[in-house]
């Protein structure tokens, strides 16, 4: 079948106006990094699936997980909110599901969306069906899936977790703890070690034209996807092209002091056979472009630098700039998969 190309027209009201077919895109991650990627990607395709980590054990998600034994809903909620449109309906529902109660009782800091998702899980008994229903209610521009069907615990081997013993390597447990750990994170693992994947997530990756990994908390939101065996197999076997999207800055705790190329090195350590086509980084966040290119080449990728940061002191992706960068990569590399 002949390859079909995307023909961009222009950005109008934050949305890319286009003619012709749209790429099937799967984005992997969690938290605010995945939300940034989804907010950008929904501007350039209507065929978008988010595959979300389910190892969160803090805040409202952790409380619901401990009390009810459910998947932590928080990162799933954030992904659904990011897929809401820019019209009145989308903005309203995004605000509703993200709303947190303020009280002196048990509801304090619970997010409305977390409660809604868990209620539907209990009513329907099906994670995917419930998330699809929430997506329809919100008018989400895409689909949200958990990466695994069971709640996961994240553990990490950390050098210098105890500042008084900087050379000792110890094990740290829990995503919230790993994300803020002092010391150097060497390796992360999941408990259980070989968790079951969600079949729909695996199918989405295998059927995709593009897979976007990152940005996000590197050890606690990005790399965990590579520790689910069936999902990693799908990432390695898919005919989709793969983009690794880097953070704008190191994160306090788990990647403090990391260079952009160090992010690539630790990812390759966890999944040495996984290759990428492109590594996307903000042009002002890469002090040593040659070293980043050398690290990218070990993954089979080229480096694509673009202005993707929003103005301001806090590092934050600009949705339209990030959308433009993704679209440029998609067009530059072409698309493979079902259209090849």
C-alpha positions as a Python dict, from the first residue, in 0.01 Angstrom:
ca = {
    (1, 'X'): (0, 0, 0),
    (2, 'X'): (149, 340, -88),
    (3, 'X'): (258, 559, 200),
    (4, 'X'): (24, 847, 280),
    (5, 'X'): (171, 1170, 405),
    (6, 'X'): (44, 1430, 650),
    (7, 'X'): (-12, 1771, 496),
    (8, 'X'): (-5, 2044, 759),
    (9, 'X'): (-203, 2358, 690),
    (10, 'X'): (-155, 2581, 994),
    (11, 'X'): (-212, 2616, 1366),
    (12, 'X'): (-552, 2766, 1442),
    (13, 'X'): (-653, 2822, 1803),
    (14, 'X'): (-379, 2590, 1925),
    (15, 'X'): (-486, 2306, 1697),
    (16, 'X'): (-311, 2183, 1387),
    (17, 'X'): (-543, 2199, 1088),
    (18, 'X'): (-458, 1916, 850),
    (19, 'X'): (-564, 1729, 546),
    (20, 'X'): (-541, 1355, 497),
    (21, 'X'): (-472, 1070, 736),
    (22, 'X'): (-342, 1110, 1089),
    (23, 'X'): (-72, 899, 1253),
    (24, 'X'): (-152, 646, 1521),
    (25, 'X'): (50, 765, 1818),
    (26, 'X'): (110, 592, 2152),
    (27, 'X'): (264, 795, 2436),
    (28, 'X'): (418, 626, 2741),
    (29, 'X'): (491, 786, 3077),
    (30, 'X'): (319, 925, 3382),
    (31, 'X'): (254, 1239, 3580),
    (32, 'X'): (306, 1588, 3445),
    (33, 'X'): (558, 1479, 3183),
    (34, 'X'): (309, 1256, 3008),
    (35, 'X'): (42, 1523, 3045),
    (36, 'X'): (267, 1772, 2863),
    (37, 'X'): (325, 1525, 2582),
    (38, 'X'): (-45, 1442, 2546),
    (39, 'X'): (-148, 1807, 2548),
    (40, 'X'): (88, 1858, 2254),
    (41, 'X'): (13, 1537, 2066),
    (42, 'X'): (-365, 1582, 2068),
    (43, 'X'): (-304, 1895, 1862),
    (44, 'X'): (-156, 1694, 1576),
    (45, 'X'): (-345, 1365, 1574),
    (46, 'X'): (-688, 1234, 1662),
    (47, 'X'): (-559, 876, 1699),
    (48, 'X'): (-377, 894, 2032),
    (49, 'X'): (-333, 641, 2312),
    (50, 'X'): (-167, 704, 2648),
    (51, 'X'): (-9, 411, 2831),
    (52, 'X'): (34, 513, 3194),
    (53, 'X'): (249, 384, 3477),
    (54, 'X'): (65, 241, 3780),
    (55, 'X'): (326, 244, 4055),
    (56, 'X'): (220, 563, 4234),
    (57, 'X'): (188, 517, 4609),
    (58, 'X'): (159, 873, 4737),
    (59, 'X'): (-118, 1124, 4797),
    (60, 'X'): (-479, 1050, 4705),
    (61, 'X'): (-376, 765, 4476),
    (62, 'X'): (-176, 596, 4749),
    (63, 'X'): (-459, 624, 4998),
    (64, 'X'): (-711, 472, 4757),
    (65, 'X'): (-465, 201, 4660),
    (66, 'X'): (-400, 107, 5024),
    (67, 'X'): (-765, 119, 5131),
    (68, 'X'): (-932, -43, 4830),
    (69, 'X'): (-653, -246, 4667),
    (70, 'X'): (-704, -73, 4331),
    (71, 'X'): (-465, 57, 4069),
    (72, 'X'): (-345, 406, 4163),
    (73, 'X'): (-571, 632, 3955),
    (74, 'X'): (-380, 962, 3977),
    (75, 'X'): (-158, 943, 3668),
    (76, 'X'): (-448, 799, 3469),
    (77, 'X'): (-660, 1096, 3577),
    (78, 'X'): (-391, 1344, 3475),
    (79, 'X'): (-365, 1182, 3133),
    (80, 'X'): (-741, 1203, 3081),
    (81, 'X'): (-741, 1568, 3183),
    (82, 'X'): (-458, 1640, 2938),
    (83, 'X'): (-664, 1488, 2657),
    (84, 'X'): (-958, 1721, 2723),
    (85, 'X'): (-1018, 1973, 2447),
    (86, 'X'): (-967, 2349, 2458),
    (87, 'X'): (-1340, 2424, 2429),
    (88, 'X'): (-1569, 2506, 2724),
    (89, 'X'): (-1667, 2140, 2773),
    (90, 'X'): (-1308, 2020, 2778),
    (91, 'X'): (-1178, 2295, 3005),
    (92, 'X'): (-1465, 2248, 3249),
    (93, 'X'): (-1421, 1873, 3279),
    (94, 'X'): (-1044, 1900, 3303),
    (95, 'X'): (-1089, 2133, 3601),
    (96, 'X'): (-1352, 1907, 3760),
    (97, 'X'): (-1149, 1585, 3746),
    (98, 'X'): (-839, 1767, 3872),
    (99, 'X'): (-1029, 1937, 4157),
    (100, 'X'): (-913, 1840, 4505),
    (101, 'X'): (-1129, 1866, 4815),
    (102, 'X'): (-1013, 2084, 5102),
    (103, 'X'): (-1138, 1967, 5439),
    (104, 'X'): (-1038, 1855, 5785),
    (105, 'X'): (-1173, 1506, 5720),
    (106, 'X'): (-1102, 1196, 5515),
    (107, 'X'): (-1176, 1364, 5182),
    (108, 'X'): (-894, 1615, 5222),
    (109, 'X'): (-680, 1632, 4906),
    (110, 'X'): (-869, 1354, 4730),
    (111, 'X'): (-908, 1437, 4359),
    (112, 'X'): (-1257, 1415, 4211),
    (113, 'X'): (-1125, 1227, 3908),
    (114, 'X'): (-959, 964, 4126),
    (115, 'X'): (-1288, 891, 4302),
    (116, 'X'): (-1478, 881, 3971),
    (117, 'X'): (-1232, 637, 3813),
    (118, 'X'): (-1228, 404, 4114),
    (119, 'X'): (-1610, 411, 4138),
    (120, 'X'): (-1638, 301, 3775),
    (121, 'X'): (-1380, 28, 3828),
    (122, 'X'): (-1593, -108, 4110),
    (123, 'X'): (-1914, -73, 3909),
    (124, 'X'): (-1787, -222, 3583),
    (125, 'X'): (-1513, -454, 3706),
    (126, 'X'): (-1299, -366, 3405),
    (127, 'X'): (-1012, -116, 3409),
    (128, 'X'): (-1013, -43, 3037),
    (129, 'X'): (-1390, -19, 2996),
    (130, 'X'): (-1413, 223, 3289),
    (131, 'X'): (-1135, 449, 3159),
    (132, 'X'): (-1293, 450, 2813),
    (133, 'X'): (-1622, 559, 2971),
    (134, 'X'): (-1454, 843, 3162),
    (135, 'X'): (-1286, 946, 2839),
    (136, 'X'): (-1620, 965, 2661),
    (137, 'X'): (-1768, 1170, 2944),
    (138, 'X'): (-1479, 1417, 2925),
    (139, 'X'): (-1475, 1426, 2545),
    (140, 'X'): (-1111, 1315, 2561),
    (141, 'X'): (-913, 1339, 2238),
    (142, 'X'): (-762, 994, 2278),
    (143, 'X'): (-757, 684, 2494),
    (144, 'X'): (-593, 618, 2831),
    (145, 'X'): (-471, 273, 2936),
    (146, 'X'): (-276, 146, 3239),
    (147, 'X'): (53, -25, 3155),
    (148, 'X'): (-25, -315, 3388),
    (149, 'X'): (-339, -473, 3530),
    (150, 'X'): (-204, -488, 3888),
    (151, 'X'): (-74, -220, 4127),
    (152, 'X'): (304, -213, 4116),
    (153, 'X'): (568, -126, 4373),
    (154, 'X'): (880, 53, 4255),
    (155, 'X'): (1212, -24, 4421),
    (156, 'X'): (1549, 136, 4352),
    (157, 'X'): (1912, 65, 4425),
    (158, 'X'): (2056, 394, 4545),
    (159, 'X'): (2414, 486, 4620),
    (160, 'X'): (2446, 735, 4903),
    (161, 'X'): (2083, 730, 5018),
    (162, 'X'): (2226, 786, 5364),
    (163, 'X'): (2431, 1109, 5332),
    (164, 'X'): (2658, 992, 5613),
    (165, 'X'): (2751, 681, 5411),
    (166, 'X'): (2786, 814, 5055),
    (167, 'X'): (2943, 499, 4909),
    (168, 'X'): (2690, 250, 5041),
    (169, 'X'): (2422, 109, 4807),
    (170, 'X'): (2081, 49, 4961),
    (171, 'X'): (1732, -38, 4843),
    (172, 'X'): (1459, 227, 4849),
    (173, 'X'): (1092, 128, 4816),
    (174, 'X'): (793, 318, 4679),
    (175, 'X'): (756, 555, 4387),
    (176, 'X'): (708, 861, 4604),
    (177, 'X'): (1027, 779, 4798),
    (178, 'X'): (1230, 700, 4486),
    (179, 'X'): (1125, 1026, 4322),
    (180, 'X'): (1273, 1233, 4605),
    (181, 'X'): (1557, 1011, 4719),
    (182, 'X'): (1892, 1169, 4796),
    (183, 'X'): (2190, 993, 4646),
    (184, 'X'): (2238, 836, 4302),
    (185, 'X'): (1972, 603, 4162),
    (186, 'X'): (2149, 313, 3992),
    (187, 'X'): (1868, 78, 3894),
    (188, 'X'): (1494, 44, 3943),
    (189, 'X'): (1280, -267, 3962),
    (190, 'X'): (912, -352, 3984),
    (191, 'X'): (737, -572, 4236),
    (192, 'X'): (608, -812, 4115),
    (193, 'X'): (910, -853, 3889),
    (194, 'X'): (716, -976, 3583),
    (195, 'X'): (385, -792, 3601),
    (196, 'X'): (109, -868, 3352),
    (197, 'X'): (58, -605, 3086),
    (198, 'X'): (-278, -474, 2972),
    (199, 'X'): (-346, -646, 2635),
    (200, 'X'): (-494, -330, 2486),
    (201, 'X'): (-173, -141, 2566),
    (202, 'X'): (42, -402, 2395),
    (203, 'X'): (-190, -403, 2093),
    (204, 'X'): (-177, -23, 2070),
    (205, 'X'): (204, -24, 2064),
    (206, 'X'): (216, -296, 1798),
    (207, 'X'): (-37, -111, 1583),
    (208, 'X'): (115, 235, 1620),
    (209, 'X'): (288, 449, 1361),
    (210, 'X'): (476, 640, 1631),
    (211, 'X'): (562, 566, 1994),
    (212, 'X'): (666, 855, 2216),
    (213, 'X'): (849, 774, 2541),
    (214, 'X'): (884, 1058, 2794),
    (215, 'X'): (919, 1322, 2913),
    (216, 'X'): (861, 1261, 3282),
    (217, 'X'): (1022, 1146, 3604),
    (218, 'X'): (1288, 923, 3453),
    (219, 'X'): (1315, 644, 3707),
    (220, 'X'): (962, 657, 3850),
    (221, 'X'): (746, 729, 3542),
    (222, 'X'): (941, 656, 3221),
    (223, 'X'): (1167, 357, 3281),
    (224, 'X'): (898, 146, 3461),
    (225, 'X'): (730, 83, 3122),
    (226, 'X'): (1045, -97, 3012),
    (227, 'X'): (1020, -333, 3311),
    (228, 'X'): (688, -486, 3201),
    (229, 'X'): (807, -778, 2984),
    (230, 'X'): (520, -793, 2733),
    (231, 'X'): (521, -417, 2692),
    (232, 'X'): (897, -408, 2637),
    (233, 'X'): (866, -688, 2380),
    (234, 'X'): (601, -487, 2198),
    (235, 'X'): (820, -175, 2202),
    (236, 'X'): (1106, -373, 2051),
    (237, 'X'): (894, -558, 1794),
    (238, 'X'): (665, -279, 1673),
    (239, 'X'): (717, -139, 1325),
    (240, 'X'): (637, 205, 1463),
    (241, 'X'): (904, 469, 1479),
    (242, 'X'): (1010, 567, 1831),
    (243, 'X'): (1080, 908, 1982),
    (244, 'X'): (1248, 961, 2318),
    (245, 'X'): (1142, 1299, 2459),
    (246, 'X'): (1379, 1442, 2720),
    (247, 'X'): (1300, 1655, 3021),
    (248, 'X'): (1377, 2025, 3026),
    (249, 'X'): (1593, 1993, 3337),
    (250, 'X'): (1712, 1731, 3587),
    (251, 'X'): (1469, 1662, 3868),
    (252, 'X'): (1559, 1711, 4233),
    (253, 'X'): (1613, 1371, 4384),
    (254, 'X'): (1612, 1092, 4128),
    (255, 'X'): (1801, 1264, 3842),
    (256, 'X'): (1966, 1557, 4018),
    (257, 'X'): (2285, 1651, 3835),
    (258, 'X'): (2206, 1432, 3532),
    (259, 'X'): (2314, 1556, 3190),
    (260, 'X'): (2081, 1491, 2894),
    (261, 'X'): (2307, 1209, 2775),
    (262, 'X'): (2303, 1050, 3121),
    (263, 'X'): (1927, 1006, 3085),
    (264, 'X'): (1988, 802, 2768),
    (265, 'X'): (2259, 595, 2932),
    (266, 'X'): (2045, 485, 3228),
    (267, 'X'): (1750, 407, 3001),
    (268, 'X'): (1976, 188, 2784),
    (269, 'X'): (2098, 12, 3098),
    (270, 'X'): (1740, -95, 3174),
    (271, 'X'): (1648, -189, 2815),
    (272, 'X'): (1970, -249, 2618),
    (273, 'X'): (1794, -383, 2307),
    (274, 'X'): (1546, -98, 2269),
    (275, 'X'): (1626, 139, 1981),
    (276, 'X'): (1488, 482, 1896),
    (277, 'X'): (1464, 687, 1579),
    (278, 'X'): (1483, 1032, 1736),
    (279, 'X'): (1571, 1195, 2065),
    (280, 'X'): (1390, 1526, 2118),
    (281, 'X'): (1544, 1786, 2349),
    (282, 'X'): (1497, 2154, 2414),
    (283, 'X'): (1765, 2345, 2229),
    (284, 'X'): (1859, 2548, 2538),
    (285, 'X'): (1879, 2246, 2770),
    (286, 'X'): (2172, 2072, 2596),
    (287, 'X'): (2510, 2223, 2688),
    (288, 'X'): (2708, 1944, 2519),
    (289, 'X'): (2544, 1855, 2189),
    (290, 'X'): (2821, 1624, 2072),
    (291, 'X'): (2798, 1403, 2382),
    (292, 'X'): (2420, 1383, 2348),
    (293, 'X'): (2450, 1286, 1983),
    (294, 'X'): (2702, 1014, 2069),
    (295, 'X'): (2469, 873, 2335),
    (296, 'X'): (2174, 890, 2093),
    (297, 'X'): (2367, 704, 1825),
    (298, 'X'): (2412, 412, 2064),
    (299, 'X'): (2031, 391, 2066),
    (300, 'X'): (2016, 416, 1686),
    (301, 'X'): (1872, 768, 1706),
    (302, 'X'): (1941, 1115, 1581),
    (303, 'X'): (1908, 1420, 1806),
    (304, 'X'): (1637, 1672, 1723),
    (305, 'X'): (1675, 2004, 1903),
    (306, 'X'): (1385, 2248, 1912),
    (307, 'X'): (1252, 2530, 2130),
    (308, 'X'): (990, 2348, 2339),
    (309, 'X'): (1010, 2526, 2677),
    (310, 'X'): (751, 2778, 2790),
    (311, 'X'): (884, 3115, 2909),
    (312, 'X'): (920, 3151, 3283),
    (313, 'X'): (1142, 3036, 3565),
    (314, 'X'): (990, 2692, 3622),
    (315, 'X'): (1077, 2437, 3350),
    (316, 'X'): (755, 2364, 3163),
    (317, 'X'): (681, 2252, 2808),
    (318, 'X'): (488, 2486, 2582),
    (319, 'X'): (209, 2274, 2425),
    (320, 'X'): (217, 2441, 2084),
    (321, 'X'): (595, 2443, 2058),
    (322, 'X'): (611, 2078, 2163),
    (323, 'X'): (336, 1992, 1915),
    (324, 'X'): (529, 2163, 1636),
    (325, 'X'): (846, 1973, 1731),
    (326, 'X'): (668, 1637, 1730),
    (327, 'X'): (501, 1712, 1400),
    (328, 'X'): (832, 1811, 1242),
    (329, 'X'): (990, 1482, 1358),
    (330, 'X'): (694, 1281, 1228),
    (331, 'X'): (719, 1443, 886),
    (332, 'X'): (1098, 1434, 874),
    (333, 'X'): (1121, 1063, 950),
    (334, 'X'): (811, 960, 761),
    (335, 'X'): (585, 691, 899),
    (336, 'X'): (602, 317, 890),
    (337, 'X'): (375, 43, 1013),
    (338, 'X'): (32, -26, 862),
    (339, 'X'): (102, 206, 566),
    (340, 'X'): (437, 63, 466),
}
